[in-house]
Amino acid sequence: MRRLLATPLLLVALGASPLSAAEPEDAPVELTPEELEALEAGLDADAASAPPPADAPPAPHTHAGPVGNSNPDISLILDTALAVFDGPPRQTGAHDPQATGFTLQQLEMHIAANVDPYFRLEANLVFAEFGVEVEEAYGTTLALPADLQLRAGQMLTRFGRINPTHPHAWSFVDQPLVNGKLFGGEGSRGLGVELSWLAPLPWFVELVGSATHATGACCARSFYGADDLGVESPADLLYTAAVKQFFALSREWSVAWGLSGQFGPNATGNGNRTEIYGTDLFIHFRPTHSPDRACVSLQIEALYRTRQTPGDRLEDFGGYGQLVWTIDPTWELGARHEYVAGVADDPLDPEWDADRQRSTVQATFYPSHFSRLRLQGSRAFGDAVTWSGMLALELLIGAHGAHSF
């Protein structure tokens, strides 16, 4: 039987006998079953008739309908540079300085928010001197089963390590030569769909596959490029496949290794195809005892391309290696070397018939997390020798999420 302690006033209200004079005022009183039942009935009636408090939160949604975010993360990132060349510039990136003087590399607006529990929307709008470009605009699923994730829209393909990133995430002012030659000035990018799967293995393994349009001189130059020949069958799309792996060797050492491939049609003739294969390696060392949070990273990418042309097959390759030393949160030093093979009688690059190399050094100063100044010098050689110097400024305002490692 449940017991309840009651005050004399409450007992009187219920019709119970008050405490006798012999009983102390603070002595507990045991209610009879009838008194307990009456007390509980009175409390239930009071609770039912009482109005809700004015500041009570609204009742939770009982459906899974869309809950849009009216306050998305928005950021602006300015990249601008002053460059000097002692000869014809041979840059391959659309954001690279292309002549002596000042260059607005880009003003990027990044917008991102979760649409609802199931989708996230991200967009990157690039403002240049002569117009605005939708660089990326895609939705990402948030709740697919079996560790699957889907992206759909306009996006950079996840080929290699540099290609999926934007200029403000690079360790150097300009894009590697091999990426511009094989993919285009904007990198490999297209309108389509991507599916990725996080494998249930002891180390990080992600499998990625995408299908995008094979058109665009900026973004698919090894395939249809500037010739928009349409899509008549699945064979007219550009397919990208990649394996991303990460190994935490210790508290100080980590390694990321990837394999990538692209397959699609090219514009040199009916049925002619292009294939690009690549591998990338990233080794990161961060000593745990460093009070300055110093770290060193080595990044290497190598790519190989084979293309069918009328009566022939063209093959070339290239890559780069870069070493970056973060001295402390304020200073960074880096060095990069690149090599790209030339091909005779190449309809895409008729003047690029000799091998080219380029060596670059850079020093970067970070006044804060939201700004940086970078001084860079390069020497390009092969069929010609040219020197270049660049001073780049980057400024960021707004909320911008962290990039993938």
Secondary structure as UniProt FT lines:
FT   HELIX           8..14
FT   TURN            21..22
FT   TURN            25..26
FT   HELIX           33..49
FT   TURN            54..55
FT   STRAND          73..85
FT   TURN            94..95
FT   STRAND          101..114
FT   STRAND          119..128
FT   TURN            129..130
FT   STRAND          131..141
FT   TURN            146..147
FT   STRAND          148..156
FT   TURN            160..164
FT   HELIX           167..169
FT   HELIX           177..182
FT   TURN            185..186
FT   STRAND          189..198
FT   STRAND          204..213
FT   TURN            217..219
FT   TURN            221..224
FT   HELIX           234..236
FT   STRAND          237..248
FT   STRAND          253..265
FT   TURN            267..268
FT   TURN            270..271
FT   STRAND          273..285
FT   TURN            288..289
FT   TURN            291..292
FT   STRAND          295..309
FT   TURN            310..311
FT   STRAND          312..326
FT   STRAND          331..340
FT   TURN            344..345
FT   TURN            350..351
FT   STRAND          356..368
FT   TURN            369..370
FT   STRAND          371..381
FT   STRAND          386..398
//
